[in-house]
C-alpha cells in the first residue's frame, strides 16, 4: 500500500479501462440496433407472408381440424424402451434385472 498520491501507471490503467468500457458500450449499442433492425425486417416480411396453416384443437372431448372434422391420433408408447431386461439378452437369472445387467457389464469390462 502506498501513501500520498497514486502511481502514474494507475491513471493509465484507469484510462485504458474507461476507453475499453466506452468501446464495449458502443459495440453493444450498435449490435442492439442491428438486431432490432433485423427483427423489424423479419416482422415486416412475415406480415406479408402467405396465410399460415391452422392447428388441431378440441371441440368438447374430440380433437378436430380447422374444418371441424374429428381427428383420430394413433401412436405407439415408447416409455422405458431403453430399459434392458434379462429376457431380451437371454442372460438367465444372473442378469434378469437392469441393475444386475449393469453390474454384469461393469464386472466384465470395468
C-alpha positions in Angstrom: 0.0 0.0 0.0 1.3 3.4 -0.8 0.9 6.8 0.9 0.3 10.0 -0.8 -0.5 10.2 -4.5 -1.2 7.1 -6.6 1.4 6.0 -9.0 1.0 7.3 -12.6 0.5 3.9 -14.1 -2.7 3.5 -12.2 -4.1 6.5 -14.0 -3.1 4.9 -17.3 -4.7 1.6 -16.4 -7.9 3.6 -15.4 -7.9 5.4 -18.7 -7.5 2.2 -20.7 -10.2 0.5 -18.7 -12.5 3.5 -19.3 -11.8 3.6 -23.0 -12.5 -0.2 -23.2 -15.7 0.2 -21.4 -16.9 3.0 -23.7 -15.9 0.9 -26.8 -17.8 -2.1 -25.4 -20.9 0.1 -24.7 -20.8 1.4 -28.3 -20.4 -2.1 -29.7 -23.4 -3.3 -27.6 -25.5 -0.4 -28.7 -24.7 -0.9 -32.4 -25.3 -4.7 -32.0 -28.7 -3.9 -30.4 -29.6 -1.5 -33.2 -28.6 -4.1 -35.8 -30.6 -6.8 -34.0 -33.6 -4.6 -33.7 -33.4 -3.8 -37.4 -33.3 -7.4 -38.4 -36.2 -8.3 -36.1 -38.2 -5.4 -37.5 -37.4 -6.6 -41.1 -38.5 -10.2 -40.2 -41.7 -8.9 -38.7 -42.5 -6.8 -41.8 -41.8 -9.8 -44.1 -44.0 -12.2 -42.0 -46.9 -9.7 -42.2 -47.0 -10.2 -46.0 -46.4 -13.9 -45.9 -48.9 -16.5 -47.1 -51.6 -17.4 -44.5 -50.3 -20.0 -42.0 -51.9 -23.4 -41.5 -54.2 -23.8 -38.5 -53.6 -26.2 -35.7 -55.8 -29.0 -34.3 -57.9 -28.0 -31.4 -60.5 -29.6 -29.1 -64.2 -29.4 -29.5 -65.8 -31.0 -26.4 -63.9 -34.3 -26.0 -62.9 -34.5 -29.7 -59.8 -33.3 -31.5 -60.8 -31.6 -34.7 -59.1 -29.8 -37.6 -60.0 -26.3 -38.9 -62.9 -27.8 -40.8 -64.4 -29.3 -37.7 -63.7 -32.9 -38.8 -62.9 -35.3 -36.0 -59.2 -36.5 -36.0 -58.1 -39.8 -34.5 -54.5 -39.8 -33.4 -52.6 -43.0 -33.4 -49.2 -43.9 -32.0 -47.1 -46.2 -30.0 -46.0 -45.7 -26.4 -42.2 -46.0 -26.2 -41.9 -45.5 -22.4 -38.8 -47.2 -21.0 -37.8 -48.6 -24.4 -34.2 -48.1 -23.4 -34.6 -50.2 -20.3 -32.8 -53.5 -20.8 -34.4 -56.6 -19.4 -32.8 -60.0 -19.0 -35.1 -61.9 -21.3 -34.1 -59.6 -24.1 -30.5 -60.7 -23.8 -31.0 -64.2 -22.6 -28.8 -63.7 -19.6 -30.8 -66.1 -17.4 -31.2 -65.5 -13.7 -27.7 -63.9 -13.2 -28.8 -60.7 -15.0 -32.6 -60.7 -15.1 -33.0 -57.1 -14.0 -31.5 -53.8 -15.2 -29.3 -53.3 -12.2 -27.9 -56.8 -12.4 -27.2 -56.3 -16.1 -25.3 -53.1 -15.3 -23.3 -55.0 -12.7 -22.6 -57.8 -15.1 -21.3 -55.4 -17.7 -19.3 -53.5 -15.1 -17.8 -56.7 -13.9 -16.9 -57.8 -17.4 -15.5 -54.6 -18.9 -14.9 -52.4 -15.8 
